[in-house]
Amino acid sequence: MDQSAIIGTTFVATLSGLWYIGVFDRIEFQEDTVLGPFQFFYKKHAGPYSQSGQHFEEIRKFLQSKGLKHLKTAGIYYDDPKTTKAPTRYAAGFLVQMGGGGGAQLTEGQILARNQGNLQMATKGQREAAKQKHLVDDPSCTNESSHTEFESSADEHGFGSIVMDDGVARINNVLSRETADRMRKYVNRLLVDTTQAVEQGFFDQDSLFGNVYCKENRWDLLLPLEGSEHVMDCVTEVLQEGSPVATAVESVLGKDAELYELSTLISDPGSKSQPLHPDILYQDTVHPILTCFIALQDIDDDMGPTVFMPKSANQDYHQDLQNRHLDPDAKGLVATAYNVRATLDKGDCSLYSAMTLHCGSANKSDKRRSLFYFSFRNNALLQDDGGRLNVSLRPELRERNLTLRSVQEIIKQR
């Protein structure tokens, strides 16, 4: 047999073997398991990478003490130890699954819709009853400098007591409709200008936009304070001394609570539903962070209203969410709990604890939904590093460490 015949026979045999094991088969990809979304909880360190194990263990114990399970180890190593003379930097932490998915036959939105209503403002009688439950018998037991207890005497309108009980409260007419209209127009212009400034490289994305779940057609647009008359008009109406929102914040967090978010959440048509989540992990204290969402237009069911799960700011709900009880056959709290859609009128607000489970729903309308919002935190209470690092605040405002007290002084000086 000549050499060419041998080569030809070998080639045919090789092709036959490759065909037999499936090399030429058409490859089809399919996704059987849905994972995520995840939050990354971590601490940064500097030192030899070989010592990182002890820090992973430290964070694992902390997360498990909060009732979190299904932890996935994750680390970020910033430096090459072969070329870096200074101590190498790294972040040691875990990915924590934040509910949803899991092969459920129903979507998260469909599951929540099975036991859902609309967020209503508590009546005066309900607020008085809630306030009575939180009256402090001995006023001397409260420490004004650290404010680690709820102060019922500051809760003039009773909404702080509702937040203490339910984790969320609706307050109507905190902003005039005229002010809301002017603010919405200002925000629309600012979004265009800010987007262009970032795209052209004049500013970093992080200095003008905050982080937000499900970013497609959704923005967290950071706002100035004194630099905008429109923002100051809103802040003045909502946070002036004696107002329902201001007294609620003061009763829960104290006058020295720090402003740590000042922004606008914008959800355009086509924005998808977010996963149900808390803003911070559960901790066994008075609510350490309060956020106020104010509607800049009427919000109906199709515009993607925020969904809140009242009374979910506790360890049972947080642990249940981590255990992925958002599938239709589960018997857990989250899959069966009553929840409410914040279908607000223009100028109404939802005031909620950062530990309350919530999510933005899908905007199925042809209209933009805009929420002016701010958050205050009590640093004496806050244990979650995420609540210290994830700040939706312009850099120049972060440096000032503004408090509720100092914001009200700025209002007085206008």
Beta strands, then each sheet from edge to edge (+ up, - down):
strand 1: 38-46
strand 2: 71-77
strand 3: 89-97
strand 4: 116-118
strand 5: 168-171
strand 6: 218-222
strand 7: 258-267
strand 8: 289-295
strand 9: 306-308
strand 10: 339-341
strand 11: 349-353
strand 12: 358-360
strand 13: 369-377
sheet 1: 1+ 3- 2+
sheet 2: 4+ 10+ 9- 12+
sheet 3: 5+ 11- 8+ 13- 7+ 6-
end
